[in-house]
Amino acid sequence: MGIGEERKSDTKYSCIREMLEDQEAVRLSPYASLSAYTKGRDHEEMPDDVRPAFQRDRDRIIHCKAFRRMKHKTQVFLAPEGDHYRTRLTHTLEVSQIARTISKALRLNEDLTEAIALGHDLGHTPFGHSGEAVLNRLCSTGFEHSEQSVRVVEVLEKDGKGLNLTFEVRDGIRNHRTTGDPATLEGHVVRLADKIAYLNHDVDDAIRAGLLTEEDLPRAYTDILGRNVHDRLSSLINDVIYSSLDKDRIVMSPVYEKAMQDLRQWMFRHVYVGGKAKEEEAKAQQMIELLFMYYMDHPDRLTSEFLLMLERGETKERVVCDYISGMTDNYAIEKFEELFVPIGWRF
């Protein structure tokens, strides 16, 4: 094209988004979710000129407050002081990377996959599953982080307006748990990627912390999956891809699935439940319980955005759960010290 010569626009498309949607229809698998055929949002809005619907959702999640708070939320090690232990945010990024690798190989919708992966843990409590268990016990309607993640994007973000995400993204977030059944293959990819990610990085963190060595892992599992974190990640990801090629479902081979589940159960016995990493768990749970009881008795001490939710008719229990589950580990400790630890007088 010479200098000054005008580029001729393709009259087939009125905007870039339409071109990208058309490209999806051509290059993606027949089993993929197409942005142009999303089931839509709860509140209708004008489409973006450049970004297809699922890419737009991905961007909204990355820029929301709950996403940023995950960098200070526990994965397995409670309030870790080292620089290299995983947090809820680094876990989320690892899930996203694994899920995108699988989706790309299977020609699924990477934007939808990434949006689900980045949003799947937005509703996690401080102190990981320890905090979740306490709120589930104390709240009469129960508490589950997958449902809370959906509540974050539907209700809590943007001063009660929510992010207005598409059905497919919210469904994938809600159903990433073990018992979930996502409506899309992209959701099923994230569901498996979550398990692959946390099993492998928890082994890595436990080795880094000196809680176990690679040699401690049972050979019955490592002979199949691999004898280091890199090899285990590669073998599990490859197994999902080759087991799911040209299928209308996301699966693992029986041998790899059993080895992964058995190693997961071994980790539960040696790290997640009975290991040294959980020695402080009782203290963290008691702290969450005391915070819950305090704010149930003193709802006026909630911040203004949560007071507004009470005025709008939300139940006190639900709002207190929203407030506490949104805390980072450090903020929960800070509030506990402010409310329950006496400060010495200075003369």
CORGI-V437163 format. One record per helix or strand of 2 or more residues. SS is the DSSP state (@ for helix, = for strand). FROM is the first residue (numbers start at 1). TO is the last residue. Records with the same first field share a line. If there is no record, write none. Layout:
SS = FROM-TO  FROM-TO
This chain:
@ = 16-27  35-37  53-62  65-72  88-105  110-119  128-138  145-156  167-174  185-208  214-216  219-225  229-244  254-272  276-278  281-297  299-301  304-311  316-325  329-340
